[in-house]
Amino acid sequence: MKKIVSILALLVAFAAAVSAQTVYSVSYKSDADVKVYVTNNKSDADLVVYKCSYKSDAQGNKGLWHFVNYKSDAKKKIYFVEYKSDADLVIYFTNYKSDACWRRKEKQHLMY
């Protein structure tokens, strides 16, 4: 029984790590998984993003992002574009964790 509990605990920890929204900002568009434009208007955003200080807070695909220092630690590599028309995803950064959400769910697949 103890062995089963240990295995389940490891699986839960692995699942949490896999679903974490860890992102790395790349320097070249060609290195990116997703091209992102940051808007100043929440109503223009596909996704409202809250920057988490800790990786453990950035769970699921809900707009809770943790920026990592190494590309190899990231689930997604993003490139910030200058023009909205060049973007795959338009985001708005919020100061409140509770505001993070998808506004256009048809783009959710970009961050899986």
C-alpha positions in Angstrom: 0.0 0.0 0.0 2.8 2.4 0.9 4.4 1.7 -2.5 1.2 2.6 -4.3 0.8 5.9 -2.4 4.4 6.8 -3.3 3.9 6.0 -7.0 0.7 8.1 -7.0 2.4 11.0 -5.3 5.2 10.9 -8.0 2.6 10.8 -10.8 0.7 13.8 -9.3 4.0 15.7 -9.0 4.9 14.9 -12.6 1.5 15.9 -13.9 1.8 19.2 -12.1 5.2 19.9 -13.6 4.0 19.0 -17.1 1.0 21.3 -17.0 2.9 24.3 -15.5 2.9 27.3 -17.8 6.6 28.0 -17.7 7.7 30.3 -20.5 11.0 31.5 -21.8 11.3 34.7 -23.9 13.5 34.0 -26.9 15.5 36.5 -28.9 14.7 35.3 -32.3 11.2 34.8 -33.9 12.4 31.5 -35.5 13.1 30.0 -32.0 9.6 30.6 -30.7 6.7 28.3 -30.3 4.3 31.2 -30.1 4.6 34.8 -31.2 3.1 37.1 -28.6 1.9 40.7 -28.7 1.3 42.6 -25.5 -1.7 45.0 -25.6 -2.5 47.8 -23.2 -6.3 47.0 -23.5 -7.7 44.0 -21.7 -10.6 43.9 -24.1 -8.2 43.3 -27.1 -6.5 40.3 -25.4 -6.9 36.7 -26.3 -5.4 35.8 -22.9 -5.1 37.8 -19.7 -1.7 36.8 -18.1 -0.5 37.0 -14.5 3.2 36.7 -14.0 3.8 34.2 -11.1 6.8 34.5 -8.9 7.0 30.8 -8.3 6.7 27.9 -10.8 4.4 26.1 -8.5 1.8 28.9 -8.8 1.8 28.6 -12.6 -0.4 25.6 -13.0 -2.7 24.6 -15.9 -3.4 26.6 -19.0 -5.2 29.5 -17.3 -2.9 32.5 -18.0 -0.7 31.9 -14.9 2.8 32.2 -16.4 6.2 31.8 -14.7 9.2 33.1 -16.7 12.2 30.8 -16.4 15.8 31.7 -16.9 16.7 28.7 -19.2 15.1 27.7 -22.4 15.3 24.0 -21.5 13.1 24.7 -18.4 10.3 26.2 -20.4 7.2 24.5 -21.6 6.7 27.2 -24.2 9.2 29.5 -25.9 7.7 32.9 -26.8 8.8 35.8 -28.9 7.4 39.3 -28.2 6.5 40.9 -31.5 6.2 44.7 -32.1 3.0 44.5 -34.2 -0.3 42.9 -33.4 -0.7 41.6 -36.9 2.5 39.5 -36.5 1.2 37.7 -33.4 -0.2 34.3 -32.8 -1.5 35.4 -29.4 -2.4 38.8 -28.0 -2.0 39.0 -24.2 -2.7 41.6 -21.5 -0.6 41.5 -18.3 -2.6 41.9 -15.1 -1.5 42.7 -11.6 -4.1 40.3 -10.1 -3.9 36.5 -10.2 -7.7 36.2 -10.1 -8.0 38.1 -13.4 -5.9 35.6 -15.4 -8.1 33.8 -18.0 -8.7 33.0 -21.6 -10.9 35.5 -23.4 -10.7 33.7 -26.7 -10.7 30.0 -25.9 -10.2 29.0 -29.6 -6.5 30.0 -29.0 -6.0 27.9 -25.9 -4.2 25.2 -28.0 -1.3 27.6 -28.5 -0.2 27.2 -24.9 -0.7 23.4 -24.5 
